[in-house]
């Protein structure tokens, strides 16, 4: 299979990548594509120049699973907070100028991951018209110079320069469902991807693509296995069908580094056929996966998109808002997720009036939708999470005293050794059983998920049961985070990082 693949590459006009042992270190050096001119230099000087060239091209940052199995971190141990944006059709719809505009906007808004698919279908083409495949065969990528894959390379490098990762879906689920990605070509395609991108520091692989893991299971397994064998330095996960989770089929697969679920786009009353019928309670998926062994990190890879109809297909239904996006984000992270992925209907498909009707009733062009409220508000979640000791945080509902609410009235809590956060979407009063964190006294704050502002409440004895009433009148979208800090820790207010 490998020899056949190298022969194919040679026939396509691109030299076969050098072969590497599958167990090579997780942070391999970048390929030196343009080495210095060294023909007339002494041997020792040649070696020194080549060594410096490789060192200068070393990947700046990679991410890995934390030792406890619940978070992601940079290789030097710093916490990595996954704040994803859904840009499924990025590689097909945008030219370089628009790509730069989009990536810079997401950088400014604090996003750390861009989720995009490589093959929406076997006819995939770049905005410039270059076909991704030869003969519509995923086993035969079209590597013509300046074509589709060179543009993908450029996008990945641009994201890296802005400090962002690109989580790439090799092929959408429909490609496997149609039999176009299959047992005969999946290994060749995955080998091509792994060998082409193993030296890019900012890549994550997402197998699947809105598909049940119980369909074409062996194809998805082979895709994951081959990617991990060819590219052991990058994380691999699986994006499942709506209201399902990768752990159902792949939790114990060695290639699956973290779990992803899709909480989907349905209201409580619309979720009538999914396995759990969790409705909008995406925190329940996190709770399930957080308790699995061995522990693996978990993230909601597709919640309800801002600006998309509730239920997805009926455009006469109400549309999901920025407030809904915030609720999904704060619920999932407080339940134990290592981050969250946001989505906007117009942005994920890069909709432009005059270029087709678009899917799911987009109501504005992507160039306007990038400034929808939820997109700018996700950064306040990341800011608060990174403002306190990160890796000691655990989900913990025991401090919520009395009877908790259900659905939108549900109050969810998470804490570290010396701090506690409790999120309410409706801003209703609730009670906290004190003593869950260290300290004789605690400082209390209200933190706004809408604008990242914080206001002090006062200091309290860290014992008994204390009632807290958020600012404003209780209503959907009047969301607040109660922050309780051990006074002795002297943490900064709200989301201000130390």
One Martini backbone bead per residue (centre of mass of N, CA, C, O) as a GRO file, in nm:
protein
  498
    1UNK     BB    1   0.057   0.061  -0.022
    2UNK     BB    2   0.297   0.258   0.005
    3UNK     BB    3   0.424   0.215  -0.272
    4UNK     BB    4   0.171   0.292  -0.430
    5UNK     BB    5   0.154   0.580  -0.318
    6UNK     BB    6   0.432   0.679  -0.422
    7UNK     BB    7   0.364   0.633  -0.716
    8UNK     BB    8   0.134   0.831  -0.732
    9UNK     BB    9   0.291   1.082  -0.660
   10UNK     BB   10   0.481   1.069  -0.899
   11UNK     BB   11   0.252   1.086  -1.115
   12UNK     BB   12   0.153   1.377  -0.998
   13UNK     BB   13   0.437   1.551  -0.962
   14UNK     BB   14   0.522   1.458  -0.661
   15UNK     BB   15   0.720   1.402  -0.426
   16UNK     BB   16   0.784   1.181  -0.202
   17UNK     BB   17   0.772   1.159   0.109
   18UNK     BB   18   0.935   1.102   0.370
   19UNK     BB   19   1.008   0.843   0.572
   20UNK     BB   20   0.858   0.759   0.889
   21UNK     BB   21   0.833   0.664   1.188
   22UNK     BB   22   0.553   0.623   1.377
   23UNK     BB   23   0.728   0.680   1.661
   24UNK     BB   24   0.788   0.951   1.637
   25UNK     BB   25   0.814   1.231   1.759
   26UNK     BB   26   0.576   1.485   1.842
   27UNK     BB   27   0.815   1.715   1.743
   28UNK     BB   28   0.895   1.754   1.452
   29UNK     BB   29   1.071   1.875   1.214
   30UNK     BB   30   1.082   2.073   0.967
   31UNK     BB   31   1.094   2.104   0.651
   32UNK     BB   32   1.359   2.176   0.418
   33UNK     BB   33   1.277   2.319   0.112
   34UNK     BB   34   1.526   2.559   0.123
   35UNK     BB   35   1.826   2.509   0.124
   36UNK     BB   36   2.121   2.596   0.136
   37UNK     BB   37   2.401   2.679  -0.039
   38UNK     BB   38   2.667   2.404  -0.009
   39UNK     BB   39   2.874   2.287  -0.221
   40UNK     BB   40   3.151   2.477  -0.124
   41UNK     BB   41   3.147   2.370   0.166
   42UNK     BB   42   3.241   2.257   0.437
   43UNK     BB   43   3.125   2.000   0.619
   44UNK     BB   44   3.084   2.142   0.901
   45UNK     BB   45   2.931   2.388   0.785
   46UNK     BB   46   2.702   2.240   0.662
   47UNK     BB   47   2.594   2.116   0.925
   48UNK     BB   48   2.541   2.384   1.070
   49UNK     BB   49   2.339   2.510   0.870
   50UNK     BB   50   2.129   2.285   0.874
   51UNK     BB   51   2.072   2.295   1.179
   52UNK     BB   52   1.972   2.591   1.180
   53UNK     BB   53   1.740   2.554   0.980
   54UNK     BB   54   1.577   2.352   1.146
   55UNK     BB   55   1.553   2.514   1.412
   56UNK     BB   56   1.403   2.764   1.283
   57UNK     BB   57   1.155   2.547   1.185
   58UNK     BB   58   1.032   2.492   1.438
   59UNK     BB   59   0.772   2.435   1.608
   60UNK     BB   60   0.623   2.642   1.831
   61UNK     BB   61   0.335   2.480   1.872
   62UNK     BB   62   0.177   2.232   2.072
   63UNK     BB   63  -0.064   1.980   2.152
   64UNK     BB   64  -0.199   1.809   2.447
   65UNK     BB   65  -0.271   1.593   2.680
   66UNK     BB   66  -0.324   1.588   2.992
   67UNK     BB   67  -0.243   1.388   3.256
   68UNK     BB   68  -0.561   1.365   3.357
   69UNK     BB   69  -0.750   1.366   3.076
   70UNK     BB   70  -0.925   1.673   3.060
   71UNK     BB   71  -0.707   1.836   2.897
   72UNK     BB   72  -0.525   2.089   2.735
   73UNK     BB   73  -0.178   2.140   2.618
   74UNK     BB   74   0.110   2.252   2.598
   75UNK     BB   75   0.429   2.130   2.592
   76UNK     BB   76   0.510   2.333   2.843
   77UNK     BB   77   0.213   2.323   3.022
   78UNK     BB   78   0.024   2.509   2.915
   79UNK     BB   79  -0.282   2.610   2.876
   80UNK     BB   80  -0.548   2.498   2.653
   81UNK     BB   81  -0.812   2.680   2.503
   82UNK     BB   82  -1.092   2.577   2.335
   83UNK     BB   83  -1.183   2.819   2.081
   84UNK     BB   84  -1.418   2.763   1.849
   85UNK     BB   85  -1.474   2.783   1.492
   86UNK     BB   86  -1.708   2.755   1.231
   87UNK     BB   87  -1.551   2.669   0.890
   88UNK     BB   88  -1.627   2.448   0.679
   89UNK     BB   89  -1.591   2.628   0.379
   90UNK     BB   90  -1.314   2.773   0.360
   91UNK     BB   91  -1.151   2.619   0.121
   92UNK     BB   92  -1.387   2.687  -0.101
   93UNK     BB   93  -1.497   3.003  -0.063
   94UNK     BB   94  -1.213   3.140  -0.003
   95UNK     BB   95  -0.999   3.368  -0.052
   96UNK     BB   96  -0.725   3.526   0.066
   97UNK     BB   97  -0.849   3.793   0.156
   98UNK     BB   98  -1.090   3.668   0.314
   99UNK     BB   99  -0.925   3.486   0.496
  100UNK     BB  100  -0.773   3.708   0.640
  101UNK     BB  101  -1.022   3.849   0.752
  102UNK     BB  102  -1.131   3.614   0.916
  103UNK     BB  103  -0.883   3.538   1.092
  104UNK     BB  104  -0.845   3.816   1.223
  105UNK     BB  105  -1.117   3.829   1.361
  106UNK     BB  106  -1.078   3.571   1.537
  107UNK     BB  107  -0.831   3.664   1.683
  108UNK     BB  108  -0.957   3.919   1.819
  109UNK     BB  109  -1.188   3.720   1.959
  110UNK     BB  110  -1.007   3.460   2.080
  111UNK     BB  111  -0.960   3.239   1.896
  112UNK     BB  112  -0.794   2.896   1.863
  113UNK     BB  113  -1.005   2.752   1.657
  114UNK     BB  114  -1.049   2.601   1.328
  115UNK     BB  115  -1.326   2.455   1.164
  116UNK     BB  116  -1.259   2.239   0.876
  117UNK     BB  117  -1.315   2.115   0.554
  118UNK     BB  118  -1.174   1.939   0.285
  119UNK     BB  119  -1.435   1.741   0.208
  120UNK     BB  120  -1.755   1.785   0.116
  121UNK     BB  121  -1.668   1.664  -0.162
  122UNK     BB  122  -1.541   1.526  -0.465
  123UNK     BB  123  -1.582   1.837  -0.600
  124UNK     BB  124  -1.379   1.996  -0.468
  125UNK     BB  125  -1.297   2.355  -0.459
  126UNK     BB  126  -1.152   2.625  -0.492
  127UNK     BB  127  -1.200   2.958  -0.542
  128UNK     BB  128  -1.005   2.920  -0.810
  129UNK     BB  129  -1.088   2.605  -0.923
  130UNK     BB  130  -0.934   2.384  -0.775
  131UNK     BB  131  -0.900   2.059  -0.755
  132UNK     BB  132  -0.866   1.813  -0.504
  133UNK     BB  133  -0.919   1.584  -0.723
  134UNK     BB  134  -0.876   1.286  -0.898
  135UNK     BB  135  -1.151   1.144  -1.020
  136UNK     BB  136  -1.298   1.167  -0.742
  137UNK     BB  137  -1.047   1.056  -0.557
  138UNK     BB  138  -0.923   1.044  -0.239
  139UNK     BB  139  -0.663   0.867  -0.334
  140UNK     BB  140  -0.625   1.139  -0.549
  141UNK     BB  141  -0.470   1.397  -0.505
  142UNK     BB  142  -0.439   1.732  -0.633
  143UNK     BB  143  -0.091   1.849  -0.658
  144UNK     BB  144  -0.090   2.098  -0.805
  145UNK     BB  145   0.059   2.374  -0.844
  146UNK     BB  146  -0.143   2.614  -0.684
  147UNK     BB  147  -0.363   2.456  -0.558
  148UNK     BB  148  -0.559   2.331  -0.321
  149UNK     BB  149  -0.326   2.236  -0.119
  150UNK     BB  150  -0.168   2.500  -0.117
  151UNK     BB  151  -0.398   2.658   0.014
  152UNK     BB  152  -0.414   2.498   0.272
  153UNK     BB  153  -0.131   2.559   0.365
  154UNK     BB  154  -0.170   2.866   0.384
  155UNK     BB  155  -0.392   2.867   0.597
  156UNK     BB  156  -0.237   2.722   0.819
  157UNK     BB  157  -0.009   2.936   0.834
  158UNK     BB  158  -0.187   3.180   0.902
  159UNK     BB  159  -0.298   3.069   1.166
  160UNK     BB  160  -0.025   3.034   1.308
  161UNK     BB  161   0.055   3.338   1.298
  162UNK     BB  162  -0.221   3.382   1.493
  163UNK     BB  163  -0.240   3.135   1.709
  164UNK     BB  164  -0.392   2.904   1.540
  165UNK     BB  165  -0.592   2.631   1.489
  166UNK     BB  166  -0.660   2.348   1.263
  167UNK     BB  167  -0.957   2.163   1.231
  168UNK     BB  168  -0.962   1.881   1.022
  169UNK     BB  169  -1.180   1.743   0.782
  170UNK     BB  170  -1.123   1.517   0.549
  171UNK     BB  171  -1.438   1.402   0.544
  172UNK     BB  172  -1.746   1.400   0.503
  173UNK     BB  173  -1.985   1.172   0.573
  174UNK     BB  174  -2.114   1.158   0.282
  175UNK     BB  175  -1.865   1.033   0.140
  176UNK     BB  176  -1.896   0.755   0.280
  177UNK     BB  177  -2.196   0.699   0.227
  178UNK     BB  178  -2.136   0.698  -0.099
  179UNK     BB  179  -1.844   0.537  -0.127
  180UNK     BB  180  -1.592   0.736  -0.187
  181UNK     BB  181  -1.507   0.661   0.097
  182UNK     BB  182  -1.301   0.372   0.146
  183UNK     BB  183  -1.124   0.081   0.186
  184UNK     BB  184  -0.941   0.145  -0.079
  185UNK     BB  185  -0.866   0.483  -0.006
  186UNK     BB  186  -0.821   0.576   0.294
  187UNK     BB  187  -0.516   0.521   0.338
  188UNK     BB  188  -0.406   0.704   0.116
  189UNK     BB  189  -0.533   0.967   0.215
  190UNK     BB  190  -0.419   0.965   0.507
  191UNK     BB  191  -0.123   0.955   0.423
  192UNK     BB  192  -0.117   1.220   0.277
  193UNK     BB  193  -0.196   1.397   0.518
  194UNK     BB  194   0.015   1.311   0.727
  195UNK     BB  195   0.269   1.385   0.542
  196UNK     BB  196   0.191   1.689   0.488
  197UNK     BB  197   0.115   1.776   0.821
  198UNK     BB  198   0.325   1.679   1.046
  199UNK     BB  199   0.491   1.978   1.049
  200UNK     BB  200   0.241   2.114   1.161
  201UNK     BB  201   0.160   2.254   1.469
  202UNK     BB  202  -0.172   2.350   1.394
  203UNK     BB  203  -0.305   2.048   1.400
  204UNK     BB  204  -0.628   1.886   1.369
  205UNK     BB  205  -0.818   1.584   1.372
  206UNK     BB  206  -1.148   1.514   1.209
  207UNK     BB  207  -1.338   1.272   1.203
  208UNK     BB  208  -1.588   1.251   1.000
  209UNK     BB  209  -1.908   1.430   0.970
  210UNK     BB  210  -2.210   1.418   1.049
  211UNK     BB  211  -2.192   1.107   1.171
  212UNK     BB  212  -2.238   0.795   1.244
  213UNK     BB  213  -2.023   0.558   1.384
  214UNK     BB  214  -2.209   0.303   1.284
  215UNK     BB  215  -2.117   0.413   1.009
  216UNK     BB  216  -1.846   0.325   0.851
  217UNK     BB  217  -1.648   0.232   1.080
  218UNK     BB  218  -1.390   0.117   0.934
  219UNK     BB  219  -1.318   0.376   0.790
  220UNK     BB  220  -1.277   0.554   1.042
  221UNK     BB  221  -1.063   0.379   1.173
  222UNK     BB  222  -0.857   0.391   0.942
  223UNK     BB  223  -0.824   0.691   0.944
  224UNK     BB  224  -0.724   0.720   1.238
  225UNK     BB  225  -0.488   0.517   1.229
  226UNK     BB  226  -0.327   0.652   0.996
  227UNK     BB  227  -0.291   0.931   1.110
  228UNK     BB  228  -0.142   0.836   1.368
  229UNK     BB  229   0.093   0.691   1.223
  230UNK     BB  230   0.185   0.944   1.036
  231UNK     BB  231   0.073   1.162   1.286
  232UNK     BB  232   0.156   1.157   1.616
  233UNK     BB  233   0.161   1.488   1.687
  234UNK     BB  234  -0.157   1.474   1.650
  235UNK     BB  235  -0.476   1.520   1.709
  236UNK     BB  236  -0.771   1.297   1.748
  237UNK     BB  237  -1.111   1.282   1.626
  238UNK     BB  238  -1.488   1.285   1.634
  239UNK     BB  239  -1.767   1.382   1.427
  240UNK     BB  240  -2.092   1.361   1.492
  241UNK     BB  241  -2.402   1.334   1.508
  242UNK     BB  242  -2.673   1.456   1.623
  243UNK     BB  243  -2.691   1.381   1.958
  244UNK     BB  244  -2.394   1.265   1.965
  245UNK     BB  245  -2.101   1.053   2.050
  246UNK     BB  246  -1.787   0.928   2.009
  247UNK     BB  247  -1.782   0.728   2.259
  248UNK     BB  248  -1.980   0.510   2.158
  249UNK     BB  249  -1.742   0.392   1.945
  250UNK     BB  250  -1.421   0.532   2.028
  251UNK     BB  251  -1.301   0.555   2.318
  252UNK     BB  252  -1.090   0.289   2.293
  253UNK     BB  253  -0.934   0.419   2.080
  254UNK     BB  254  -0.605   0.506   2.035
  255UNK     BB  255  -0.657   0.752   1.824
  256UNK     BB  256  -0.846   0.878   2.040
  257UNK     BB  257  -0.788   1.168   2.227
  258UNK     BB  258  -1.083   1.298   2.198
  259UNK     BB  259  -1.401   1.403   2.263
  260UNK     BB  260  -1.699   1.444   2.057
  261UNK     BB  261  -1.994   1.643   2.031
  262UNK     BB  262  -2.345   1.693   1.915
  263UNK     BB  263  -2.604   1.885   2.032
  264UNK     BB  264  -2.728   2.077   1.831
  265UNK     BB  265  -3.056   2.240   1.692
  266UNK     BB  266  -3.260   2.157   1.914
  267UNK     BB  267  -3.514   2.160   2.101
  268UNK     BB  268  -3.665   2.005   2.344
  269UNK     BB  269  -3.934   1.937   2.167
  270UNK     BB  270  -3.755   1.826   1.910
  271UNK     BB  271  -3.620   1.597   2.085
  272UNK     BB  272  -3.745   1.264   1.987
  273UNK     BB  273  -3.487   1.055   1.862
  274UNK     BB  274  -3.266   1.046   2.044
  275UNK     BB  275  -3.105   0.852   2.267
  276UNK     BB  276  -3.144   1.073   2.528
  277UNK     BB  277  -3.299   1.345   2.521
  278UNK     BB  278  -3.141   1.630   2.609
  279UNK     BB  279  -3.151   1.848   2.418
  280UNK     BB  280  -3.008   2.147   2.549
  281UNK     BB  281  -2.836   1.965   2.755
  282UNK     BB  282  -2.505   1.957   2.704
  283UNK     BB  283  -2.394   1.884   2.992
  284UNK     BB  284  -2.467   1.578   2.978
  285UNK     BB  285  -2.248   1.483   2.784
  286UNK     BB  286  -2.012   1.564   2.957
  287UNK     BB  287  -2.079   1.398   3.204
  288UNK     BB  288  -2.054   1.123   3.066
  289UNK     BB  289  -1.752   1.153   2.957
  290UNK     BB  290  -1.606   1.233   3.224
  291UNK     BB  291  -1.671   0.931   3.356
  292UNK     BB  292  -1.488   0.789   3.183
  293UNK     BB  293  -1.290   0.496   3.098
  294UNK     BB  294  -1.063   0.641   3.017
  295UNK     BB  295  -0.969   0.950   3.032
  296UNK     BB  296  -1.116   1.212   2.823
  297UNK     BB  297  -1.154   1.465   2.655
  298UNK     BB  298  -1.420   1.723   2.605
  299UNK     BB  299  -1.641   1.848   2.330
  300UNK     BB  300  -1.846   2.081   2.173
  301UNK     BB  301  -1.856   2.077   1.814
  302UNK     BB  302  -2.199   2.126   1.785
  303UNK     BB  303  -2.401   2.360   1.837
  304UNK     BB  304  -2.608   2.597   1.820
  305UNK     BB  305  -2.642   2.829   1.586
  306UNK     BB  306  -2.612   3.134   1.509
  307UNK     BB  307  -2.867   3.206   1.285
  308UNK     BB  308  -3.056   2.946   1.323
  309UNK     BB  309  -3.297   2.734   1.311
  310UNK     BB  310  -3.506   2.575   1.507
  311UNK     BB  311  -3.427   2.251   1.382
  312UNK     BB  312  -3.290   2.386   1.098
  313UNK     BB  313  -3.521   2.361   0.844
  314UNK     BB  314  -3.734   2.570   0.962
  315UNK     BB  315  -3.773   2.914   0.879
  316UNK     BB  316  -4.036   2.970   1.075
  317UNK     BB  317  -3.862   2.952   1.302
  318UNK     BB  318  -3.684   3.034   1.538
  319UNK     BB  319  -3.376   3.184   1.618
  320UNK     BB  320  -3.073   3.159   1.718
  321UNK     BB  321  -2.871   3.314   1.962
  322UNK     BB  322  -2.627   3.452   2.151
  323UNK     BB  323  -2.744   3.352   2.419
  324UNK     BB  324  -2.743   3.053   2.341
  325UNK     BB  325  -2.440   3.033   2.294
  326UNK     BB  326  -2.360   3.092   2.583
  327UNK     BB  327  -2.501   2.863   2.726
  328UNK     BB  328  -2.353   2.631   2.592
  329UNK     BB  329  -2.069   2.713   2.681
  330UNK     BB  330  -2.099   2.729   2.994
  331UNK     BB  331  -2.217   2.454   3.046
  332UNK     BB  332  -1.990   2.272   2.926
  333UNK     BB  333  -1.745   2.377   3.084
  334UNK     BB  334  -1.862   2.338   3.375
  335UNK     BB  335  -1.895   2.018   3.322
  336UNK     BB  336  -1.572   1.965   3.179
  337UNK     BB  337  -1.482   2.101   2.943
  338UNK     BB  338  -1.192   2.220   2.746
  339UNK     BB  339  -1.420   2.371   2.577
  340UNK     BB  340  -1.544   2.542   2.270
  341UNK     BB  341  -1.786   2.557   1.997
  342UNK     BB  342  -1.868   2.790   1.767
  343UNK     BB  343  -2.160   2.909   1.567
  344UNK     BB  344  -2.246   3.036   1.234
  345UNK     BB  345  -2.442   3.010   0.969
  346UNK     BB  346  -2.305   3.213   0.766
  347UNK     BB  347  -2.005   3.137   0.830
  348UNK     BB  348  -1.981   2.825   0.786
  349UNK     BB  349  -2.069   2.896   0.459
  350UNK     BB  350  -2.008   3.173   0.341
  351UNK     BB  351  -2.240   3.370   0.287
  352UNK     BB  352  -2.373   3.513  -0.030
  353UNK     BB  353  -2.546   3.711  -0.197
  354UNK     BB  354  -2.588   3.567  -0.528
  355UNK     BB  355  -2.464   3.261  -0.423
  356UNK     BB  356  -2.718   3.148  -0.357
  357UNK     BB  357  -2.933   3.048  -0.091
  358UNK     BB  358  -2.840   2.862   0.099
  359UNK     BB  359  -2.839   2.728   0.425
  360UNK     BB  360  -3.080   2.763   0.664
  361UNK     BB  361  -3.163   3.068   0.626
  362UNK     BB  362  -2.988   3.306   0.571
  363UNK     BB  363  -2.984   3.678   0.667
  364UNK     BB  364  -2.669   3.718   0.612
  365UNK     BB  365  -2.366   3.790   0.555
  366UNK     BB  366  -2.060   3.694   0.669
  367UNK     BB  367  -1.941   3.989   0.696
  368UNK     BB  368  -2.160   4.040   0.929
  369UNK     BB  369  -2.174   3.774   1.111
  370UNK     BB  370  -1.891   3.804   1.253
  371UNK     BB  371  -2.058   4.030   1.452
  372UNK     BB  372  -2.207   3.863   1.620
  373UNK     BB  373  -2.246   3.851   1.950
  374UNK     BB  374  -2.134   3.562   2.024
  375UNK     BB  375  -1.850   3.590   1.896
  376UNK     BB  376  -1.754   3.823   2.107
  377UNK     BB  377  -1.833   3.648   2.387
  378UNK     BB  378  -1.642   3.398   2.412
  379UNK     BB  379  -1.383   3.533   2.544
  380UNK     BB  380  -1.498   3.549   2.842
  381UNK     BB  381  -1.464   3.255   2.905
  382UNK     BB  382  -1.161   3.225   2.864
  383UNK     BB  383  -1.073   3.443   3.064
  384UNK     BB  384  -1.184   3.310   3.323
  385UNK     BB  385  -1.044   3.031   3.305
  386UNK     BB  386  -0.741   3.175   3.292
  387UNK     BB  387  -0.758   3.332   3.588
  388UNK     BB  388  -0.718   3.044   3.704
  389UNK     BB  389  -0.637   2.756   3.812
  390UNK     BB  390  -0.677   2.516   3.570
  391UNK     BB  391  -0.612   2.195   3.643
  392UNK     BB  392  -0.804   2.196   3.917
  393UNK     BB  393  -1.060   2.184   3.771
  394UNK     BB  394  -1.405   2.098   3.856
  395UNK     BB  395  -1.694   1.948   3.860
  396UNK     BB  396  -1.958   2.089   4.097
  397UNK     BB  397  -2.287   2.055   4.251
  398UNK     BB  398  -2.280   2.064   4.571
  399UNK     BB  399  -2.303   2.389   4.620
  400UNK     BB  400  -2.595   2.357   4.534
  401UNK     BB  401  -2.861   2.469   4.697
  402UNK     BB  402  -3.131   2.315   4.705
  403UNK     BB  403  -3.341   2.365   4.434
  404UNK     BB  404  -3.293   2.310   4.125
  405UNK     BB  405  -3.323   2.382   3.816
  406UNK     BB  406  -3.454   2.362   3.489
  407UNK     BB  407  -3.315   2.406   3.218
  408UNK     BB  408  -3.279   2.743   3.214
  409UNK     BB  409  -3.262   2.726   3.549
  410UNK     BB  410  -2.995   2.602   3.551
  411UNK     BB  411  -2.731   2.555   3.782
  412UNK     BB  412  -2.374   2.575   3.735
  413UNK     BB  413  -2.067   2.418   3.861
  414UNK     BB  414  -1.723   2.518   3.938
  415UNK     BB  415  -1.385   2.420   4.065
  416UNK     BB  416  -1.131   2.487   4.281
  417UNK     BB  417  -0.955   2.517   4.563
  418UNK     BB  418  -0.998   2.868   4.558
  419UNK     BB  419  -1.258   2.839   4.360
  420UNK     BB  420  -1.588   2.956   4.230
  421UNK     BB  421  -1.838   2.872   3.982
  422UNK     BB  422  -2.166   3.015   3.883
  423UNK     BB  423  -2.426   2.952   3.643
  424UNK     BB  424  -2.681   3.178   3.508
  425UNK     BB  425  -2.913   3.235   3.253
  426UNK     BB  426  -3.163   3.397   3.415
  427UNK     BB  427  -3.094   3.538   3.697
  428UNK     BB  428  -3.161   3.374   3.938
  429UNK     BB  429  -3.190   3.295   4.242
  430UNK     BB  430  -2.942   3.146   4.472
  431UNK     BB  431  -2.765   2.879   4.643
  432UNK     BB  432  -2.475   2.839   4.862
  433UNK     BB  433  -2.254   2.599   4.976
  434UNK     BB  434  -2.025   2.647   5.181
  435UNK     BB  435  -1.677   2.507   5.179
  436UNK     BB  436  -1.562   2.401   4.891
  437UNK     BB  437  -1.336   2.598   4.961
  438UNK     BB  438  -1.094   2.773   5.059
  439UNK     BB  439  -1.114   2.947   5.346
  440UNK     BB  440  -1.269   3.171   5.571
  441UNK     BB  441  -1.288   3.374   5.326
  442UNK     BB  442  -1.488   3.529   5.065
  443UNK     BB  443  -1.492   3.660   4.744
  444UNK     BB  444  -1.744   3.835   4.560
  445UNK     BB  445  -1.873   3.805   4.216
  446UNK     BB  446  -1.986   3.951   3.913
  447UNK     BB  447  -2.003   3.799   3.589
  448UNK     BB  448  -2.016   3.888   3.243
  449UNK     BB  449  -2.087   3.718   2.939
  450UNK     BB  450  -2.141   3.982   2.756
  451UNK     BB  451  -1.862   4.183   2.859
  452UNK     BB  452  -1.657   4.102   3.110
  453UNK     BB  453  -1.765   4.218   3.355
  454UNK     BB  454  -1.717   4.333   3.703
  455UNK     BB  455  -1.866   4.292   4.039
  456UNK     BB  456  -1.872   4.354   4.359
  457UNK     BB  457  -2.017   4.223   4.665
  458UNK     BB  458  -1.820   4.072   4.879
  459UNK     BB  459  -1.762   3.938   5.197
  460UNK     BB  460  -1.752   3.593   5.329
  461UNK     BB  461  -1.825   3.337   5.504
  462UNK     BB  462  -1.707   2.988   5.477
  463UNK     BB  463  -2.024   2.920   5.565
  464UNK     BB  464  -2.292   2.770   5.501
  465UNK     BB  465  -2.572   2.949   5.358
  466UNK     BB  466  -2.587   3.145   5.053
  467UNK     BB  467  -2.741   3.412   4.904
  468UNK     BB  468  -2.801   3.498   4.547
  469UNK     BB  469  -2.854   3.804   4.346
  470UNK     BB  470  -2.874   3.899   4.050
  471UNK     BB  471  -2.873   4.124   3.831
  472UNK     BB  472  -3.173   4.207   3.767
  473UNK     BB  473  -3.409   4.039   3.586
  474UNK     BB  474  -3.548   3.757   3.532
  475UNK     BB  475  -3.412   3.612   3.225
  476UNK     BB  476  -3.346   3.526   2.929
  477UNK     BB  477  -3.001   3.627   2.912
  478UNK     BB  478  -2.947   3.698   3.228
  479UNK     BB  479  -2.636   3.630   3.259
  480UNK     BB  480  -2.431   3.480   3.526
  481UNK     BB  481  -2.132   3.485   3.734
  482UNK     BB  482  -2.029   3.337   4.018
  483UNK     BB  483  -1.754   3.453   4.219
  484UNK     BB  484  -1.540   3.259   4.436
  485UNK     BB  485  -1.281   3.364   4.665
  486UNK     BB  486  -1.007   3.321   4.825
  487UNK     BB  487  -0.874   3.579   4.983
  488UNK     BB  488  -0.572   3.471   5.007
  489UNK     BB  489  -0.520   3.452   4.688
  490UNK     BB  490  -0.563   3.718   4.523
  491UNK     BB  491  -0.746   3.738   4.296
  492UNK     BB  492  -0.869   3.859   4.028
  493UNK     BB  493  -1.109   4.009   3.880
  494UNK     BB  494  -1.262   3.798   3.717
  495UNK     BB  495  -1.107   3.787   3.386
  496UNK     BB  496  -0.848   3.890   3.493
  497UNK     BB  497  -0.534   3.831   3.430
  498UNK     BB  498  -0.231   3.772   3.607
   0.00000   0.00000   0.00000
